[in-house]
Amino acid sequence: MRNLSRLLQDIKNNPVIYLDKPSITCLDSFLVGYLSTRTEMGLDREGSGIEGFQEWIQEREKTTISQSWAGILIFVCGSERNAFSNFFELFERFLKEDESSQKKENGNNFNSSGNDLIFSVRALYELLNSIKKRPGMYLGTSSITKLDMLLRGYSLAQREVGIPPTEQEREFEGFQLWIQEKYGIKSGQSWSKIILFYSVDEDEALQKFFQLFEEYLNKNKSSEVDENSS
């Protein structure tokens, strides 16, 4: 089981593999999906290792604004890329200065007690339905890119503990090919990038995603009915 520092180091070295690009906003959403999923599985009962970082950043920058730590870093650093680059040094500094975080780091942030692990997580379609109803609660802002990153973190957390893909997750994997065929795209762009390209902005793209995903599910149901009646 990798700990938080190892994961962050991998993302720092290969941001394109995890996030498509070096973006602090993408990193933030990815970590939300990853850490919240681990918590649901009962793996981080003593904390994820990032608690307190929000307050630490606010205190460091002498600000009380209600922006997330990612938003504050963008404001201070001037761009997504610069904020992404500076985050890793700042986070390491935070861990060293915070006594409780330092203890977690020495013991591997993501270690659990080893007893009564849950190893279960909210079903994918249930999660998507919750996000559809309250995108601000899960994503901060209405953004298809943030949704994509959150789902990537969600998937990685499950793969790390060997949870096999569910029927819903396998069905969702087909959404990528369906989107490519629907828009006639032959490149390797992700479903979120394709939908965003054909939308006015992130908000419209997110709304369009849910419409398209419902269309995709209905098409699959129709195909199953046809197969069963044949």
PyMOL commands that set and color helices and strands:
alter all, ss='L'
color gray80, all
select helices_A, chain A and resi 4-13+15-19+24-40+53-60+69-77+80-97+99-106+124-133+135-139+144-160+167-183+191-197+202-229
alter helices_A, ss='H'
color red, helices_A
deselect
rebuild
show_as cartoon
